């Protein structure tokens, strides 16, 4: 990452981070619909941030933790 670029800090619920990390790890980014190559790069950057973030341990999430996070996020979706 270019250290001269502005940085945005984003706070997520742990369940969001677990679900997003799992999805990014299991998705072929070449098949995700995009309208610009930067979109795919941004998704890859999000994945790498999860892997580097010392304060967010989602990389070792178990299948049970992933299922629980999915259920927690989906329970009040309303759509």
C-alpha positions as a Markdown table, in Angstrom:
| # | Residue | x | y | z |
|---|---|---|---|---|
| 1 | Unk | 0.0 | 0.0 | 0.0 |
| 2 | Unk | 1.3 | 3.5 | -0.9 |
| 3 | Unk | 2.0 | 5.3 | 2.4 |
| 4 | Unk | 1.3 | 8.6 | 0.7 |
| 5 | Unk | -2.3 | 7.8 | 0.1 |
| 6 | Unk | -4.9 | 9.0 | 2.7 |
| 7 | Unk | -6.2 | 6.3 | 5.1 |
| 8 | Unk | -9.7 | 5.7 | 6.3 |
| 9 | Unk | -10.4 | 3.8 | 9.5 |
| 10 | Unk | -13.5 | 1.7 | 9.5 |
| 11 | Unk | -15.1 | 0.1 | 12.5 |
| 12 | Unk | -17.0 | -3.1 | 11.9 |
| 13 | Unk | -18.8 | -5.5 | 14.2 |
| 14 | Unk | -16.7 | -8.6 | 14.6 |
| 15 | Unk | -19.5 | -10.6 | 13.0 |
| 16 | Unk | -19.3 | -8.4 | 9.9 |
| 17 | Unk | -15.5 | -8.9 | 9.7 |
| 18 | Unk | -15.8 | -12.7 | 10.1 |
| 19 | Unk | -18.5 | -12.9 | 7.4 |
| 20 | Unk | -16.6 | -10.6 | 5.0 |
| 21 | Unk | -13.3 | -12.4 | 5.5 |
| 22 | Unk | -14.9 | -15.8 | 5.0 |
| 23 | Unk | -16.6 | -14.6 | 1.8 |
| 24 | Unk | -13.5 | -12.9 | 0.4 |
| 25 | Unk | -11.4 | -16.1 | 1.1 |
| 26 | Unk | -13.9 | -18.3 | -0.6 |
| 27 | Unk | -14.9 | -16.1 | -3.5 |
| 28 | Unk | -13.1 | -16.1 | -6.9 |
| 29 | Unk | -12.6 | -12.3 | -7.3 |
| 30 | Unk | -12.4 | -12.9 | -11.1 |
| 31 | Unk | -16.1 | -13.9 | -11.1 |
| 32 | Unk | -17.4 | -11.0 | -9.0 |
| 33 | Unk | -19.2 | -8.5 | -11.2 |
| 34 | Unk | -17.2 | -5.3 | -11.5 |
| 35 | Unk | -17.4 | -2.1 | -13.6 |
| 36 | Unk | -13.8 | -1.1 | -13.0 |
| 37 | Unk | -10.6 | -3.1 | -12.2 |
| 38 | Unk | -10.1 | -0.9 | -9.1 |
| 39 | Unk | -13.2 | -2.5 | -7.5 |
| 40 | Unk | -11.5 | -5.9 | -7.6 |
| 41 | Unk | -8.3 | -4.4 | -6.2 |
| 42 | Unk | -10.3 | -2.8 | -3.4 |
| 43 | Unk | -11.8 | -6.1 | -2.4 |
| 44 | Unk | -8.3 | -7.7 | -2.4 |
| 45 | Unk | -7.1 | -4.8 | -0.3 |
| 46 | Unk | -9.9 | -5.4 | 2.3 |
| 47 | Unk | -8.9 | -9.1 | 2.5 |
| 48 | Unk | -5.3 | -8.2 | 3.0 |
| 49 | Unk | -6.2 | -5.7 | 5.8 |
| 50 | Unk | -8.1 | -8.5 | 7.6 |
| 51 | Unk | -5.0 | -10.7 | 7.4 |
| 52 | Unk | -2.7 | -7.9 | 8.7 |
| 53 | Unk | -4.9 | -6.5 | 11.4 |
| 54 | Unk | -3.5 | -7.5 | 14.8 |
| 55 | Unk | -6.5 | -6.2 | 16.6 |
| 56 | Unk | -9.0 | -8.2 | 14.5 |
| 57 | Unk | -8.4 | -12.0 | 14.7 |
| 58 | Unk | -10.8 | -13.3 | 12.1 |
| 59 | Unk | -8.3 | -15.3 | 10.0 |
| 60 | Unk | -8.5 | -18.2 | 12.4 |
| 61 | Unk | -12.3 | -18.3 | 12.7 |
| 62 | Unk | -13.8 | -21.8 | 13.0 |
| 63 | Unk | -16.7 | -23.0 | 11.0 |
| 64 | Unk | -18.9 | -22.6 | 14.1 |
| 65 | Unk | -17.8 | -19.0 | 14.5 |
| 66 | Unk | -18.5 | -18.3 | 10.9 |
| 67 | Unk | -22.0 | -19.8 | 11.1 |
| 68 | Unk | -22.7 | -17.9 | 14.3 |
| 69 | Unk | -21.6 | -14.6 | 12.7 |
| 70 | Unk | -23.8 | -15.3 | 9.6 |
| 71 | Unk | -26.8 | -16.1 | 11.8 |
| 72 | Unk | -26.2 | -13.0 | 14.0 |
| 73 | Unk | -26.1 | -10.7 | 11.0 |
| 74 | Unk | -29.0 | -12.3 | 9.1 |
| 75 | Unk | -31.5 | -12.5 | 12.0 |
| 76 | Unk | -32.8 | -8.9 | 11.7 |
| 77 | Unk | -32.2 | -8.2 | 8.0 |
| 78 | Unk | -35.9 | -7.7 | 7.2 |
| 79 | Unk | -35.4 | -8.2 | 3.5 |
